[in-house]
Every structure is written in C-alpha cells, then in structure tokens.
Amino acid sequence: MRSSVILLSSYSPSLVAFRGPLIRQLMAQGRAVIGCGPEDASAQVAAIGAEFEAIGPHRTSINPVYDLLYALRLIRLIRRRRPTAVIAYTAKPVIWGCLSSWVVRVPTRVAMITGLGFAFGDGARRAKWTQRAVRWLYRVSLARATCVIFQNPDDLAEFEQLGLIERGIAHVVNGSGVDLRHFSPVSLPGKSTFLLIARLLADKGIREYVQAAKQIQGSHPQARFLLVGWYDDNPCSLRHEEVDSWIQDGIIEFLGRLEDVRPAIAQADVYVLPSYREGTPRSVLEAMAMGRPIITTDVPGCRQTVIEGVNGFLVPSRDAAAVAQAMRRFLVDPSLAARMGTESLRLAETRFEAEIVARAVVNAAGL
C-alpha cells in the first residue's frame, strides 16, 4: 500500500487553488493524498489526481462543542485512513489536526501557519478570553507537531516570543507560492487604474484604499479604483451600506466576487493592498506574476513581497495619505508602472513560484 498524506483545510476550494502544487509534489513522490475540507470539492480535487473527504471545522464559530466534534471526526478519519503524515493549514485544522494525529500516533504532523487571524489582531482586544484560549490551544497543539511552517519571519518571531512553539521545528517558506502557468504577464492597460482584491474586512485596509481614492480623484479625475471582494462572516466585516455608499458616490468600481481574478488584474496598472497584517498575501503574488507593481503596507507578510522602490512601494499601516502619495507617483510618471511591473514578475519567478515553495514545504517536513 502506498504511503498517504492527509491535507486538512477549513475551506475546500483552497485545496486546489492554494495547495495544488503541494499535492502534485507529494503525488510525484508516489504518495496518495487525501484532501479534506467542509465544502464538497471532490471533483476539483479528483481532477489533479487526489482523493477528497468532506470533513472540516465550522470556520467562524467559537462554540467549543463544534470544535470537539471536529476533532473526534478527525480521529476517526485518521484511524481509518492510517496516513504516514498529516498536514494542516489555517487555525482550526492546525490545532485539532495536530492533536488528533498525535493521539493516533501519525509519524509526521505538519502545521502550516498561514496568518495569525482574528485572535492576534485588534478585534481580539474586545474578546481577551478568545485570544487567551486560542493561544493556549496553539501552545498545546504545536507541542505535538513534528514541523511548523510559517509564511513570514515576523509570525515565527511572534510565536516564539509568546512561547507558543518549541525551537528547532520551525521553518519559513515564501507564502503559498503562485502558479506562473495560470497567472502569466499581461501588458499594462495604461489607463491609471488601481485594484484591490480582498475579503471585505476592515483589516484588509479597504477603508484606507477608499480614502486614498477620494484624495486622488480631485487632482486626477481620470484615475479608476477597482475593488474585487466579498462579504465574510467575521467581526471585522464591512457593512453593505458602507460599500454601497462608495459605489453610489463613484469612488470605486465594485466588481464583486470573481472566481477568476485574472481579468480584473489585467484591467489594472497598479495593485494595492493596505492590509494591517498577512501571512503572505496571495493576491499580491498573483498581481506580481501578471507583471503589476505593488503598493502595500510595511507590516508582517506584506513587506516580504516588495523591495522598496524596485517593484513597488511600502507605506505605513492605516495611513490613507501615504497610500494616496504612493498612487500619485504612478500617475505623475506613467513609465514607472511598467518598470516596476517587470521587477514584480522577476521576483515572482525567483522567489514565489509555487513549485519552488511546494518543494520547500516537502523538504522542511522531511517527506
């Protein structure tokens, strides 16, 4: 029987969209891969040669009963499948996947920290007990991991400072990577168009993007500001009324949620993400792969994607005026976007290519 790997997710579409190269890397070694998530993604996962099991956490609930039921289902799954490795990413799969696979004595237990989330951000200050509980669960579960992979050094440093991880088992890779066969360079439209793609959460810096657009529109009425996004069941979610007001006032052009973001990136000259913190922002990598310069914040996760003044600009977090100032640099010098876009593509090819990142994950895990 081939050795098998269980890959745990809290959002099934990400198994192929974000972890497809990792799955292919594992299968190329002769391993069977079983992807797991709450939504049915059996057809998509089967299309790349893996199996799928519909099992996942209630992503936004803080009810411990749901989490314990998820852990029990994981234990049953792991006992039935008998994998040689379990790889988990995002908070709940990491916590309960590490504990469940340790209970069943799976030899290799890999936790992938793809971002710190609500329990480490501003919202957690309004619910200290949630923050303490999540940190305690991380401390207990990561002590049972054989390998912990981070997407940026800042997150690793914070986990070490908080005492959530033991030294010697942590590794840093360059995000989730980007598929350069899917996201390929497209010529800039040259129409002074900016783009932001994100869940409609305050901590993605969407309000700062809109405020910057307001500041720009008076002096540069030709500039366009596109927003691709979707509402999320999250304490930081924006209200429908607020977004509707931006649309009605003509500040942004709202494209809604897109299954394929490439046409939106192709419309843009510059990609903007004023996020407060990320693991490594995938939308930025996708824009870089398509040859777009980047404006993003000098915060963990985001700062790793930009070499200041080479492929874009880093601005302070929560500073709409700084975002607007960076935008103006592209508007007053139209040749800047093409030069920096070329550098973004070079960085995507050498540092963030998905196959390179997948190999780094496999090597770090010892698989």
C-alpha positions as CSV (number, residue, x, y, z in Angstrom):
1,M,0.0,0.0,0.0
2,R,1.3,3.5,-0.9
3,S,2.0,5.8,2.0
4,S,-0.6,8.5,2.2
5,V,-0.8,12.1,3.3
6,I,-4.0,13.8,4.7
7,L,-4.2,17.5,3.9
8,L,-6.6,19.4,6.3
9,S,-8.3,22.7,5.2
10,S,-11.0,24.9,6.6
11,Y,-12.0,26.0,3.1
12,S,-12.2,23.3,0.4
13,P,-11.6,25.4,-2.7
14,S,-8.2,26.3,-1.3
15,L,-7.0,22.7,-1.6
16,V,-6.5,23.1,-5.4
17,A,-6.3,26.9,-5.7
18,F,-3.6,27.2,-3.0
19,R,-2.2,23.7,-2.4
20,G,-2.4,22.2,-5.8
21,P,1.4,22.3,-6.4
22,L,2.0,20.8,-2.9
23,I,-0.5,17.9,-3.8
24,R,1.3,17.3,-7.1
25,Q,4.7,17.4,-5.4
26,L,3.6,14.7,-2.9
27,M,2.0,12.5,-5.6
28,A,5.2,12.8,-7.7
29,Q,6.9,11.0,-4.7
30,G,4.4,8.2,-5.1
31,R,2.2,9.2,-2.1
32,A,-1.6,9.1,-2.1
33,V,-3.1,12.4,-1.0
34,I,-6.5,12.9,0.7
35,G,-7.7,16.5,0.8
36,C,-10.2,17.4,3.5
37,G,-12.5,20.4,3.9
38,P,-16.1,21.3,4.8
39,E,-17.4,22.1,1.3
40,D,-17.6,19.5,-1.4
41,A,-14.6,19.8,-3.7
42,S,-14.4,16.1,-4.8
43,A,-14.5,16.9,-8.5
44,Q,-11.8,19.6,-8.3
45,V,-9.5,17.5,-6.1
46,A,-10.0,14.4,-8.2
47,A,-9.1,16.4,-11.3
48,I,-5.5,16.7,-10.0
49,G,-5.4,13.0,-9.0
50,A,-6.1,13.2,-5.3
51,E,-9.0,12.0,-3.1
52,F,-11.4,14.1,-1.1
53,E,-13.1,13.7,2.2
54,A,-15.8,16.1,3.3
55,I,-14.7,17.0,6.8
56,G,-13.9,20.4,8.2
57,P,-14.5,22.8,11.0
58,H,-17.1,25.4,11.4
59,R,-14.8,28.2,10.3
60,T,-16.2,31.2,12.2
61,S,-17.9,29.6,15.2
62,I,-16.3,29.9,18.7
63,N,-18.6,27.2,20.1
64,P,-16.2,24.6,21.6
65,V,-18.7,21.8,21.0
66,Y,-18.3,22.1,17.3
67,D,-14.5,22.0,17.6
68,L,-14.6,18.9,19.8
69,L,-16.9,17.2,17.3
70,Y,-14.5,18.1,14.5
71,A,-11.6,16.6,16.5
72,L,-13.5,13.4,17.1
73,R,-14.3,13.1,13.4
74,L,-10.6,13.7,12.5
75,I,-9.5,10.9,14.9
76,R,-11.9,8.5,13.2
77,L,-10.8,9.6,9.7
78,I,-7.1,9.2,10.6
79,R,-7.6,5.8,12.1
80,R,-9.5,4.7,9.0
81,R,-7.0,6.1,6.5
82,R,-3.8,5.4,8.5
83,P,-1.7,8.1,6.9
84,T,2.1,8.5,7.3
85,A,1.7,12.3,7.5
86,V,-1.0,14.9,8.3
87,I,-0.5,18.4,7.0
88,A,-2.9,21.1,8.3
89,Y,-3.3,24.8,7.5
90,T,-5.4,27.6,9.0
91,A,-6.1,27.8,12.7
92,K,-8.7,25.1,13.4
93,P,-7.2,22.4,11.2
94,V,-3.8,23.1,12.7
95,I,-4.9,23.0,16.3
96,W,-7.2,19.9,16.0
97,G,-5.2,18.2,13.3
98,C,-2.0,18.2,15.3
99,L,-3.8,17.0,18.4
100,S,-5.8,14.3,16.6
101,S,-2.8,13.0,14.6
102,W,-0.7,12.9,17.8
103,V,-3.4,10.9,19.5
104,V,-3.4,8.4,16.6
105,R,0.4,8.4,16.5
106,V,0.8,9.6,13.0
107,P,4.6,9.8,12.4
108,T,4.7,13.2,10.6
109,R,2.5,16.1,11.9
110,V,2.9,19.3,10.0
111,A,1.3,22.7,10.9
112,M,1.3,25.5,8.4
113,I,0.7,28.9,9.9
114,T,-0.7,30.9,7.0
115,G,-1.6,34.0,9.1
116,L,-2.4,35.0,12.6
117,G,-6.0,35.9,12.2
118,F,-8.6,37.5,14.5
119,A,-7.2,36.1,17.7
120,F,-4.0,38.0,17.2
121,G,-5.4,41.2,15.8
122,D,-7.2,44.3,17.0
123,G,-10.5,42.5,17.3
124,A,-9.1,40.1,19.9
125,R,-8.7,43.0,22.3
126,R,-12.5,43.1,22.5
127,A,-12.5,39.4,23.5
128,K,-9.5,38.6,25.6
129,W,-10.8,35.3,26.6
130,T,-10.9,34.2,23.0
131,Q,-7.3,35.4,22.5
132,R,-6.1,33.5,25.6
133,A,-7.9,30.3,24.6
134,V,-6.6,30.3,21.0
135,R,-3.0,30.9,22.2
136,W,-3.3,28.2,24.7
137,L,-4.6,25.8,22.1
138,Y,-1.8,26.7,19.8
139,R,0.8,26.1,22.5
140,V,-0.7,22.7,23.3
141,S,-1.2,21.5,19.7
142,L,2.1,22.8,18.3
143,A,4.0,21.0,21.0
144,R,2.7,17.8,19.3
145,A,3.8,18.8,15.8
146,T,6.9,17.5,14.2
147,C,7.2,20.5,11.9
148,V,5.7,24.0,11.9
149,I,5.9,26.1,8.7
150,F,5.5,29.9,8.7
151,Q,4.9,32.2,5.7
152,N,7.0,35.0,7.1
153,P,9.6,35.5,9.8
154,D,7.6,38.0,11.7
155,D,4.9,35.4,12.5
156,L,7.5,33.0,13.6
157,A,9.1,35.6,15.9
158,E,5.8,36.4,17.5
159,F,5.0,32.7,18.2
160,E,8.5,32.3,19.7
161,Q,8.1,35.5,21.8
162,L,4.7,34.2,23.1
163,G,6.1,30.8,23.9
164,L,3.7,29.0,21.5
165,I,6.4,27.0,19.7
166,E,9.4,25.0,20.6
167,R,12.7,25.8,18.9
168,G,14.1,23.5,16.3
169,I,10.9,22.5,14.5
170,A,10.0,25.8,12.8
171,H,10.7,26.8,9.1
172,V,9.8,29.8,7.0
173,V,8.8,29.5,3.3
174,N,7.7,32.2,0.8
175,G,4.0,32.1,1.3
176,S,1.8,29.6,-0.6
177,G,3.5,30.5,-3.9
178,V,1.9,31.4,-7.2
179,D,1.2,29.3,-10.2
180,L,3.1,31.0,-13.0
181,R,1.4,28.9,-15.6
182,H,-2.0,30.2,-14.5
183,F,-1.0,33.8,-13.7
184,S,1.1,35.0,-16.6
185,P,2.2,38.5,-17.6
186,V,-0.3,40.8,-19.4
187,S,0.5,44.2,-20.8
188,L,-0.4,47.2,-18.7
189,P,-3.6,49.0,-20.0
190,G,-2.1,52.4,-19.3
191,K,-5.3,53.9,-18.0
192,S,-4.4,55.0,-14.5
193,T,-6.3,52.1,-12.9
194,F,-5.7,50.8,-9.4
195,L,-7.0,47.5,-8.0
196,L,-7.6,45.9,-4.6
197,I,-8.8,42.3,-4.2
198,A,-9.8,41.1,-0.7
199,R,-12.5,39.9,1.6
200,L,-14.5,42.9,2.7
201,L,-12.8,43.3,6.1
202,A,-11.6,46.4,7.8
203,D,-8.2,44.9,8.5
204,K,-7.6,44.5,4.8
205,G,-7.2,48.2,4.6
206,I,-10.2,48.7,2.3
207,R,-11.2,52.0,4.1
208,E,-7.7,53.4,3.6
209,Y,-7.9,52.4,-0.1
210,V,-11.2,54.3,-0.5
211,Q,-10.0,57.3,1.4
212,A,-6.8,57.4,-0.8
213,A,-9.1,57.2,-3.8
214,K,-11.0,60.2,-2.6
215,Q,-7.8,62.2,-2.2
216,I,-6.7,61.3,-5.7
217,Q,-9.9,61.9,-7.6
218,G,-9.8,65.7,-7.3
219,S,-6.4,66.2,-9.0
220,H,-6.5,63.1,-11.2
221,P,-10.2,62.6,-12.3
222,Q,-9.1,60.0,-15.0
223,A,-7.9,57.6,-12.3
224,R,-10.0,54.5,-11.7
225,F,-10.2,52.5,-8.5
226,L,-11.4,48.9,-8.8
227,L,-12.4,46.7,-5.8
228,V,-12.9,42.9,-6.0
229,G,-14.3,41.5,-2.8
230,W,-16.9,39.5,-0.9
231,Y,-18.6,39.7,2.5
232,D,-17.4,37.4,5.2
233,D,-18.9,36.2,8.5
234,N,-16.2,37.9,10.5
235,P,-16.3,40.5,13.3
236,C,-14.2,42.9,11.1
237,S,-16.5,42.6,8.1
238,L,-17.6,45.9,6.5
239,R,-21.3,46.8,6.3
240,H,-23.2,46.5,3.0
241,E,-24.4,50.1,3.4
242,E,-20.9,51.4,3.7
243,V,-19.7,49.7,0.5
244,D,-22.9,50.7,-1.3
245,S,-22.2,54.4,-0.5
246,W,-18.7,54.2,-2.0
247,I,-20.2,52.8,-5.2
248,Q,-23.0,55.3,-5.4
249,D,-20.6,58.2,-4.8
250,G,-18.4,57.0,-7.7
251,I,-15.3,56.5,-5.6
252,I,-14.8,52.8,-6.5
253,E,-16.0,50.4,-9.2
254,F,-17.1,47.3,-7.3
255,L,-16.6,44.0,-9.3
256,G,-17.9,41.7,-6.5
257,R,-16.5,38.3,-6.0
258,L,-14.8,36.7,-9.0
259,E,-13.9,33.1,-9.4
260,D,-11.1,34.1,-11.8
261,V,-9.4,37.4,-10.8
262,R,-7.1,37.5,-13.9
263,P,-9.4,39.7,-16.0
264,A,-9.5,42.2,-13.1
265,I,-5.7,42.2,-12.7
266,A,-5.4,42.7,-16.5
267,Q,-7.5,45.9,-16.2
268,A,-5.2,47.4,-13.6
269,D,-1.9,49.2,-13.9
270,V,-1.1,49.0,-10.1
271,Y,-2.1,46.6,-7.4
272,V,-2.8,48.0,-3.9
273,L,-3.2,46.1,-0.6
274,P,-3.1,48.3,2.5
275,S,-3.6,45.3,4.8
276,Y,-2.9,45.5,8.6
277,R,-1.2,42.1,8.6
278,E,-1.0,38.9,6.4
279,G,0.7,35.6,6.2
280,T,1.8,36.2,2.7
281,P,-0.9,37.9,0.6
282,R,-1.8,35.6,-2.3
283,S,-3.5,38.4,-4.3
284,V,-0.2,40.4,-4.3
285,L,1.7,37.4,-5.6
286,E,-0.9,36.9,-8.4
287,A,-0.6,40.5,-9.4
288,M,3.2,40.3,-9.4
289,A,3.0,37.2,-11.6
290,M,1.0,39.2,-14.1
291,G,3.6,42.0,-14.1
292,R,1.9,44.6,-11.8
293,P,3.8,46.9,-9.4
294,I,2.6,46.8,-5.8
295,I,1.6,49.3,-3.2
296,T,1.3,47.6,0.2
297,T,1.9,48.1,3.9
298,D,5.2,47.7,5.8
299,V,3.7,45.0,8.0
300,P,4.3,41.3,8.5
301,G,3.6,39.3,5.4
302,C,3.1,42.2,3.1
303,R,6.6,43.7,3.4
304,Q,8.2,40.4,2.1
305,T,6.6,41.0,-1.3
306,V,8.1,44.4,-2.1
307,I,11.6,45.6,-2.5
308,E,11.1,49.3,-1.8
309,G,11.4,51.4,-4.9
310,V,12.1,48.4,-7.1
311,N,8.8,46.6,-7.7
312,G,6.6,48.9,-5.7
313,F,6.3,51.0,-2.5
314,L,5.7,50.1,1.2
315,V,3.5,52.5,3.2
316,P,2.7,52.7,6.9
317,S,-0.3,50.8,8.1
318,R,-3.6,52.6,8.5
319,D,-2.3,55.7,6.6
320,A,-4.6,56.6,3.7
321,A,-2.5,59.7,2.9
322,A,0.6,57.6,2.4
323,V,-1.4,55.3,0.1
324,A,-2.5,58.3,-1.9
325,Q,1.0,59.6,-2.1
326,A,2.3,56.3,-3.5
327,M,-0.5,56.2,-6.0
328,R,0.4,59.7,-7.2
329,R,3.9,58.6,-8.1
330,F,2.5,56.3,-10.7
331,L,0.1,58.9,-12.0
332,V,2.8,61.6,-12.5
333,D,5.3,59.1,-14.0
334,P,3.4,56.7,-16.3
335,S,6.6,54.8,-17.2
336,L,7.1,53.8,-13.5
337,A,4.4,51.1,-13.6
338,A,6.0,49.2,-16.5
339,R,9.5,49.3,-14.9
340,M,8.3,48.1,-11.5
341,G,5.9,45.6,-13.0
342,T,8.9,43.9,-14.7
343,E,10.6,43.6,-11.4
344,S,7.5,42.2,-9.7
345,L,7.4,39.4,-12.3
346,R,11.1,38.7,-11.7
347,L,10.5,38.4,-8.0
348,A,7.5,36.1,-8.6
349,E,9.7,33.8,-10.8
350,T,12.7,33.6,-8.5
351,R,11.2,33.8,-5.0
352,F,7.4,32.9,-5.0
353,E,6.9,30.3,-7.8
354,A,4.5,27.7,-6.5
355,E,6.6,24.6,-7.3
356,I,9.6,26.1,-5.5
357,V,7.5,26.8,-2.4
358,A,6.0,23.3,-2.6
359,R,9.4,21.7,-2.6
360,A,10.4,23.9,0.4
361,V,7.4,22.6,2.3
362,V,8.1,19.0,1.5
363,N,11.8,19.3,2.4
364,A,11.0,21.1,5.7
365,A,8.5,18.4,6.7
366,G,11.0,15.7,5.9
367,L,8.7,14.0,3.4
